[in-house]
Amino acid sequence: MSALPTAARRPEPSWPASPAEGRDATGARVEFRSLRRAFGPTVALDGLDLTAEPGELLALLGPSGCGKTTALRVLAGFEQPDSGEVLVDGEDITRIPANRRDAGMVFQSYSLFPHLNARDNVAFGLRVRKVSTAERHAIAADLLDLVGLPDHGGRFPHQMSGGQQQRVALARALALRPRVLLLDEPLSALDAKVRLTLREEIRRLQLSLGITTVFVTHDQEEALSMADRVAVLNAGRLEQCAPPAELYERPATAFVAEFVGTMNRLPGRLTGTGSVEVAGSTLPVDGEAPTGSGPVDVLIRPEGVRAEADPDGTATVVSASFLGSVTRVLLDLRGGVAVKADLPSRDAADLLPGVRARVTPVPRPVLVVPAAPVAPVREPSAGKAEA
């Protein structure tokens, strides 16, 4: 699969002027203000406030039913909010029809016209805009070159792979030079290798064009690897919006902490002094510490746990999964508490199933949440990768 040309190697296509005359087609600021949308008793958006800054790629991440696709459809004009506003560069577009919103959208299912070849699919919107045949063919050729398909203009959708079809769909979305690019889980129908390649190329293309992009995905790795910022939604509300590293390292809520990446829940006890006792260590509480003392659950990432073989240790190794430079070790703490530790593989060689081990948290601030019932330790099923 060919790589996308970089901005240094590839001049920008000479697209026609944007419908928003006199405005730059890239770098628009997008704002959701107090958006609410309900479908009968189901509330999809519950007062959503969120901003995509000019030229950034903002990922909307969350579980099924959290409202991320509804938010994108409201921005595209395919759904009308019950209340609230959508602004692009300060202009209220909430009641403007979808075909006048100057947004390009790429869907999960590609949505190419099966009776048109790649060139004509890309040029379809230009034909509707009454652009001359010669000009729209030139623009389509430029865009197919830009997405790495310079020799595929004459091919029909059934003659192309899923990844190639999605690239054509991306070129078609860019043909009208939209101010905002909307991506609705565009990679979820592709196999893992193609998905990895295409997400890198979409990101490179987005950066080279500087176009503001809102990207909906349920894939954490996809969101964290591609986005400038990730907005985590839950039940129609924004839990946190932050750069990927901040979201992972300093989650604002317990939901974000447990939804993004893998998280251990270990029993602890508040000391009443802004710290918590867990697994034989005393750690500072991240953020505002709950008042008083008593049992809580402590949230610690697998890389925040150390483990070493120790015949007097209070944990037993259940399994060890070799992941290259890192080995994930699943341990059973005394009392039936499961804990995962990501260790350098050279340090995990002695941690075989059945071995006694000592578990120690890395000394760093931790999140605490109300205590929950203890879940039994289960060895991972064969053939299933852990989150």
C-alpha positions as CSV (number, residue, x, y, z in Angstrom):
1,M,0.0,0.0,0.0
2,S,1.5,3.3,-1.1
3,A,2.2,6.0,1.5
4,L,0.6,9.4,1.2
5,P,3.0,12.1,-0.1
6,T,4.0,14.6,2.4
7,A,3.3,18.3,2.2
8,A,6.9,18.9,1.1
9,R,6.6,16.6,-1.8
10,R,3.1,17.3,-2.8
11,P,1.6,20.8,-3.7
12,E,-1.9,21.5,-2.5
13,P,-4.5,20.7,-5.2
14,S,-6.1,23.8,-6.9
15,W,-9.6,23.2,-5.5
16,P,-12.4,25.6,-6.3
17,A,-13.3,28.3,-3.8
18,S,-15.2,27.3,-0.7
19,P,-18.9,28.2,-0.6
20,A,-17.9,30.4,2.4
21,E,-16.6,33.1,0.1
22,G,-13.6,35.1,1.4
23,R,-12.8,32.6,4.1
24,D,-9.9,30.2,4.4
25,A,-11.2,26.6,4.0
26,T,-9.0,25.3,6.7
27,G,-8.6,25.9,10.4
28,A,-12.2,26.5,11.4
29,R,-13.2,26.7,15.0
30,V,-16.1,24.4,15.9
31,E,-18.3,24.8,19.0
32,F,-21.0,22.7,20.6
33,R,-22.9,24.8,23.1
34,S,-25.3,23.1,25.6
35,L,-26.5,20.6,23.0
36,R,-29.3,18.4,24.0
37,R,-30.9,15.6,21.8
38,A,-33.3,12.9,23.0
39,F,-34.9,10.1,21.1
40,G,-38.0,9.4,23.1
41,P,-36.9,8.4,26.6
42,T,-33.3,8.0,25.5
43,V,-31.1,11.1,26.0
44,A,-28.3,11.0,23.5
45,L,-26.8,14.4,24.2
46,D,-27.3,16.0,27.7
47,G,-26.0,19.6,27.6
48,L,-22.8,18.9,25.6
49,D,-20.3,21.8,25.6
50,L,-17.2,21.1,23.5
51,T,-14.9,23.0,21.2
52,A,-12.6,21.9,18.4
53,E,-9.8,24.4,17.9
54,P,-8.7,25.6,14.4
55,G,-6.7,23.0,12.6
56,E,-6.9,20.3,15.3
57,L,-8.0,16.7,15.1
58,L,-10.5,16.2,17.9
59,A,-11.6,12.6,18.6
60,L,-14.9,11.8,20.2
61,L,-14.5,8.6,22.2
62,G,-16.8,6.6,24.3
63,P,-18.9,3.4,24.6
64,S,-21.9,2.6,22.4
65,G,-24.8,4.9,23.1
66,C,-22.6,7.7,24.7
67,G,-23.7,10.3,22.1
68,K,-20.6,10.6,20.0
69,T,-22.2,9.8,16.7
70,T,-25.2,11.9,17.5
71,A,-22.9,14.9,18.1
72,L,-21.2,14.3,14.8
73,R,-24.5,14.1,12.9
74,V,-25.7,17.3,14.6
75,L,-22.6,19.0,13.4
76,A,-23.1,17.6,9.9
77,G,-26.7,18.7,9.8
78,F,-28.2,15.2,9.6
79,E,-29.8,15.6,13.1
80,Q,-31.4,18.7,14.7
81,P,-30.7,19.3,18.4
82,D,-33.7,19.8,20.7
83,S,-31.8,22.7,22.2
84,G,-28.3,24.3,22.0
85,E,-26.2,25.6,19.2
86,V,-23.5,24.6,16.8
87,L,-21.1,27.3,15.7
88,V,-18.3,27.3,13.1
89,D,-16.0,30.2,13.2
90,G,-18.5,32.0,15.4
91,E,-21.4,31.5,12.9
92,D,-24.5,29.7,14.2
93,I,-25.1,26.9,11.7
94,T,-27.6,25.0,13.9
95,R,-30.5,25.4,11.5
96,I,-28.6,25.6,8.3
97,P,-29.3,22.6,6.0
98,A,-26.6,19.9,5.7
99,N,-25.8,20.7,2.0
100,R,-24.9,24.3,3.0
101,R,-22.7,23.6,6.0
102,D,-19.4,23.4,4.1
103,A,-18.4,20.1,5.9
104,G,-17.0,17.0,4.3
105,M,-18.0,13.6,5.8
106,V,-16.4,10.2,5.5
107,F,-18.6,7.3,6.7
108,Q,-17.7,3.8,8.1
109,S,-19.3,2.1,5.1
110,Y,-17.5,4.2,2.4
111,S,-20.8,5.1,0.7
112,L,-19.2,5.3,-2.8
113,F,-21.5,5.2,-5.8
114,P,-21.0,1.7,-7.3
115,H,-21.7,2.8,-10.9
116,L,-19.1,5.5,-10.8
117,N,-15.3,5.0,-11.0
118,A,-13.0,6.5,-8.4
119,R,-12.4,9.7,-10.4
120,D,-16.1,10.3,-10.9
121,N,-16.9,9.5,-7.2
122,V,-14.3,12.1,-6.1
123,A,-15.6,14.6,-8.6
124,F,-19.3,14.0,-7.9
125,G,-19.8,17.1,-5.7
126,L,-17.9,19.2,-8.1
127,R,-20.3,18.2,-10.9
128,V,-23.3,19.2,-8.7
129,R,-21.5,22.6,-8.3
130,K,-21.4,22.9,-12.1
131,V,-17.6,22.8,-12.2
132,S,-16.4,22.2,-15.8
133,T,-15.5,18.7,-16.8
134,A,-11.8,19.5,-17.4
135,E,-11.4,21.2,-14.0
136,R,-13.2,18.6,-12.0
137,H,-11.2,15.8,-13.6
138,A,-8.0,17.7,-12.8
139,I,-9.0,18.2,-9.2
140,A,-10.0,14.5,-8.8
141,A,-6.7,13.5,-10.2
142,D,-4.9,15.8,-7.8
143,L,-6.8,14.4,-4.8
144,L,-6.4,10.7,-5.8
145,D,-2.7,11.4,-6.1
146,L,-2.8,13.1,-2.6
147,V,-4.4,10.0,-1.0
148,G,-1.9,7.7,-2.7
149,L,-4.1,6.3,-5.5
150,P,-2.8,8.1,-8.6
151,D,-3.4,5.1,-10.9
152,H,-6.9,4.2,-9.6
153,G,-9.1,6.8,-11.3
154,G,-10.7,4.4,-13.7
155,R,-11.4,1.7,-11.2
156,F,-14.9,1.0,-9.8
157,P,-15.5,0.4,-6.1
158,H,-15.9,-3.4,-6.5
159,Q,-12.4,-3.4,-8.1
160,M,-10.7,-1.8,-5.0
161,S,-9.9,-3.1,-1.5
162,G,-11.7,-1.6,1.5
163,G,-8.7,0.6,2.3
164,Q,-8.6,1.9,-1.2
165,Q,-12.3,2.6,-1.2
166,Q,-11.9,4.5,2.1
167,R,-9.2,6.6,0.5
168,V,-11.4,7.5,-2.4
169,A,-14.2,8.4,0.1
170,L,-11.7,10.7,1.9
171,A,-10.7,12.3,-1.4
172,R,-14.3,12.9,-2.2
173,A,-14.9,14.6,1.1
174,L,-12.0,16.9,0.5
175,A,-13.0,17.8,-3.1
176,L,-15.2,20.7,-2.1
177,R,-12.5,22.0,0.2
178,P,-14.7,21.9,3.3
179,R,-13.9,24.0,6.4
180,V,-14.5,21.0,8.6
181,L,-13.8,17.3,8.0
182,L,-16.0,14.7,9.8
183,L,-15.0,11.1,10.1
184,D,-17.6,8.6,11.4
185,E,-15.6,5.5,12.5
186,P,-14.0,5.4,9.0
187,L,-11.6,2.6,9.8
188,S,-13.7,0.2,11.8
189,A,-14.7,-2.0,8.8
190,L,-11.0,-2.5,7.8
191,D,-8.6,-5.3,8.9
192,A,-6.0,-4.5,11.5
193,K,-3.0,-4.0,9.3
194,V,-4.9,-1.7,6.8
195,R,-6.5,0.2,9.7
196,L,-3.1,0.9,11.2
197,T,-1.6,2.2,7.9
198,L,-4.6,4.3,7.0
199,R,-4.9,6.0,10.3
200,E,-1.3,7.1,10.1
201,E,-1.9,8.4,6.6
202,I,-5.1,10.2,7.5
203,R,-3.3,11.9,10.3
204,R,-0.4,13.0,8.0
205,L,-2.9,14.3,5.4
206,Q,-4.9,16.2,8.1
207,L,-1.7,17.8,9.4
208,S,-0.5,18.8,5.9
209,L,-3.8,20.4,5.0
210,G,-4.5,22.0,8.4
211,I,-8.2,21.2,8.2
212,T,-10.2,21.0,11.5
213,T,-11.3,17.4,11.9
214,V,-13.8,15.8,14.2
215,F,-13.3,12.0,14.4
216,V,-15.7,9.6,16.0
217,T,-14.3,6.2,17.2
218,H,-14.9,3.6,19.8
219,D,-11.2,2.4,19.5
220,Q,-9.1,3.9,22.3
221,E,-5.8,3.2,20.5
222,E,-7.0,4.9,17.4
223,A,-8.1,8.0,19.3
224,L,-5.0,8.2,21.4
225,S,-2.6,7.8,18.5
226,M,-4.3,10.1,16.0
227,A,-5.9,13.0,17.9
228,D,-4.6,16.3,19.2
229,R,-7.2,16.1,21.9
230,V,-9.7,13.3,22.9
231,A,-13.1,14.1,24.2
232,V,-14.5,11.2,26.3
233,L,-18.3,11.1,26.4
234,N,-20.5,9.1,28.7
235,A,-24.3,9.1,28.6
236,G,-24.4,12.2,26.5
237,R,-22.1,14.2,28.8
238,L,-18.5,15.2,28.4
239,E,-16.3,13.5,31.0
240,Q,-13.0,15.0,30.0
241,C,-11.3,16.6,26.9
242,A,-7.6,16.6,26.9
243,P,-4.4,15.7,24.9
244,P,-3.9,11.9,24.8
245,A,-1.0,11.8,27.3
246,E,-2.9,13.9,29.9
247,L,-6.1,11.8,29.4
248,Y,-4.1,8.6,30.1
249,E,-1.9,9.8,32.9
250,R,-4.2,12.2,34.6
251,P,-7.8,11.1,34.1
252,A,-10.3,13.6,35.5
253,T,-12.9,11.0,36.6
254,A,-13.1,7.3,37.5
255,F,-15.0,6.7,34.2
256,V,-12.2,8.1,32.1
257,A,-9.6,6.2,34.1
258,E,-11.3,2.9,33.6
259,F,-12.5,3.4,30.1
260,V,-9.2,4.6,28.6
261,G,-6.6,1.9,28.8
262,T,-6.4,-0.8,31.4
263,M,-6.8,0.0,35.1
264,N,-6.4,-2.0,38.3
265,R,-8.8,-1.6,41.1
266,L,-7.1,-2.4,44.4
267,P,-8.6,-2.2,47.9
268,G,-7.2,0.6,50.0
269,R,-7.9,2.7,53.0
270,L,-7.9,6.5,53.3
271,T,-5.6,7.8,56.1
272,G,-7.4,11.1,56.5
273,T,-4.2,13.0,55.6
274,G,-4.6,13.2,51.8
275,S,-3.1,9.8,51.2
276,V,-4.2,6.2,50.9
277,E,-2.8,2.9,52.1
278,V,-2.7,0.2,49.4
279,A,-0.7,-3.1,49.0
280,G,1.5,-2.2,51.9
281,S,2.4,1.3,50.6
282,T,1.1,4.8,51.4
283,L,0.5,6.9,48.3
284,P,-0.7,10.5,47.8
285,V,-4.2,10.9,46.4
286,D,-4.4,12.5,43.0
287,G,-6.7,15.6,42.9
288,E,-8.9,16.5,45.8
289,A,-8.7,13.8,48.5
290,P,-12.0,12.6,50.0
291,T,-12.5,13.7,53.6
292,G,-12.3,11.2,56.4
293,S,-10.9,7.7,56.4
294,G,-12.1,4.3,55.5
295,P,-12.1,1.7,52.7
296,V,-11.9,2.8,49.0
297,D,-10.7,1.4,45.7
298,V,-7.4,2.7,44.3
299,L,-7.0,3.0,40.5
300,I,-3.5,2.1,39.3
301,R,-2.3,1.4,35.7
302,P,-0.5,-1.9,35.1
303,E,2.7,0.0,34.5
304,G,2.3,1.5,38.0
305,V,2.6,-1.9,39.6
306,R,5.9,-3.6,40.4
307,A,6.1,-7.4,41.0
308,E,9.0,-9.7,41.8
309,A,9.3,-13.3,42.8
310,D,9.3,-13.7,46.6
311,P,8.4,-16.9,48.6
312,D,7.0,-14.7,51.4
313,G,5.0,-12.5,49.0
314,T,1.2,-12.1,49.4
315,A,0.4,-12.6,45.7
316,T,0.4,-15.6,43.3
317,V,1.1,-15.4,39.6
318,V,-1.8,-16.6,37.6
319,S,-0.4,-16.0,34.1
320,A,2.2,-14.1,32.2
321,S,1.7,-12.8,28.6
322,F,4.8,-12.0,26.6
323,L,4.2,-8.8,24.6
324,G,7.7,-8.2,23.3
325,S,9.7,-5.7,25.4
326,V,6.9,-5.9,28.1
327,T,5.3,-8.8,29.8
328,R,1.8,-8.5,31.4
329,V,1.6,-10.5,34.6
330,L,-1.8,-11.3,36.1
331,L,-1.5,-11.9,39.9
332,D,-4.0,-13.0,42.5
333,L,-3.5,-10.9,45.7
334,R,-4.5,-12.3,49.0
335,G,-8.2,-12.1,49.4
336,G,-9.0,-12.9,45.7
337,V,-8.1,-9.5,44.2
338,A,-6.8,-9.4,40.6
339,V,-3.9,-7.2,39.7
340,K,-2.1,-6.7,36.3
341,A,1.5,-5.6,36.2
342,D,3.3,-4.5,33.0
343,L,7.0,-5.3,33.5
344,P,10.1,-5.2,31.4
345,S,10.2,-8.8,30.0
346,R,13.7,-9.3,31.3
347,D,12.4,-8.6,34.9
348,A,9.4,-11.0,34.5
349,A,11.4,-14.2,33.6
350,D,10.9,-15.7,37.0
351,L,7.2,-14.8,37.3
352,L,5.7,-18.1,36.1
353,P,2.2,-19.4,37.0
354,G,2.0,-20.5,40.6
355,V,5.1,-18.5,41.8
356,R,4.7,-16.4,44.9
357,A,5.4,-12.7,44.4
358,R,5.6,-9.4,46.2
359,V,3.5,-6.6,44.7
360,T,4.4,-2.9,45.2
361,P,2.8,0.2,43.7
362,V,5.0,2.7,42.0
363,P,5.2,5.8,44.3
364,R,3.0,8.3,42.5
365,P,-0.4,10.0,43.1
366,V,-3.4,7.7,42.5
367,L,-7.1,8.1,42.0
368,V,-9.5,6.7,44.6
369,V,-13.2,5.8,44.2
370,P,-15.8,4.2,46.4
371,A,-15.1,0.6,47.2
372,A,-16.8,-2.0,45.0
373,P,-17.4,-5.7,45.5
374,V,-14.3,-7.9,44.8
375,A,-14.4,-9.6,41.4
376,P,-12.9,-13.2,41.2
377,V,-9.6,-13.7,39.4
378,R,-9.9,-15.5,36.1
379,E,-7.1,-16.5,33.8
380,P,-7.5,-14.9,30.3
381,S,-9.2,-17.2,27.8
382,A,-7.0,-18.7,25.2
383,G,-6.9,-16.7,22.0
384,K,-8.4,-13.6,23.5
385,A,-6.2,-10.5,23.8
386,E,-6.6,-8.4,27.0
387,A,-7.6,-4.7,26.7
